[in-house]
């Protein structure tokens, strides 16, 4: 005897639970590795700034000395005064190098001990120019201190949203009946889904685990075989043979659902002085979860001919379909293209003598 739909549900739930446990265990190591990668990148950036400090201060010293020499040549100051000023500015910039590099080195050591780097370094708040424009467009002569507050290093958007489109084959699993014996055409029954999904990073310093959730319209179509169509008899939706030859028989359920998936997969870390970004481009991803929502419409389309005249009937009725829909879904793929499957745990028809549940397999596109 073939397995019942209830047995299929138990098997699917067991498999998904096992996969979630395996992936969550694996994600711990990935999260720790990404945190180490971020720490290494921050320290490397601070080490680079230490080298930049010396270059910036030496350039500033050179400009200051040239200005003193011009004042000496013009007779504004004496040779001894010029010498004293040169020694003073040299000492000043040497101390600047020492102090700024000390700040950066302390920040590095703080990070290595597991602290945070919320300090604003002095070098980011100083502008040096003679006759040039500062960051606000003002003409600047000399040294401008505290010219602009350094922005805190910004991680990539914790949450962002993008459109989602999916389509493919659709059918129904019927109690005590195999899919091969389905009364619906395998190739002719299709589904289409369109919606908007948000992606939220679960952990602060790792993008390996994301929560992917949103809202979608699902259009699940079934095409009965053998010249059949749906009728409702005594509250039961049943397939019956149509009196005439049908050119087309299509049954469609329109649902508004709210999917939620746990998404796993690597991402590429990109760090600059102002931001840290995670990119999913050209990366493998897998999502496991489900959806719940409402049936917003059910309709049937029939096409046939009477005495040579083509007739098209569009019947929009309840057909005793379930008002509340829910199910399991998952996807696996590369970049924004995934193989996508979904299965309704809710029956297609309420209080049916033989329960039927919608099942779909197709492709999904995350347009991120």
Secondary structure, DSSP 8 states (H G I E B T S, - for coil): ----HHHHHHHHHHHHHHHHHHHHHHHHHHHHHHHHHHHHHHHHHHHHHHHHHHHHHHHHHHHHHHHHHHHHHTTSS-HHHHHHHHHHHHHHHHHHHHHHHHHHHHHHHHHHTT-------GGGGEEEEEEEE-TTS-EEEEEEES-S-----EES-SEEEEEEEEEEEEEEEETT--GGG-SB-TTT-EEEEEEEEEEEEEETTEEEEEEEEEEEEEEEEE-BSTTEEEEEETTEEEEEE-SS-EEEEEEEEEEEEEEEEEEE---EEEE-SSEEEEE-TT-EEEEEEEEEEEEEEEEEEEEEEETTEEEEEEEE--TTB-SEEEEEEEEEEETTEEEEEEEESS-SBTT-SS-EEEEEEEEEEE--
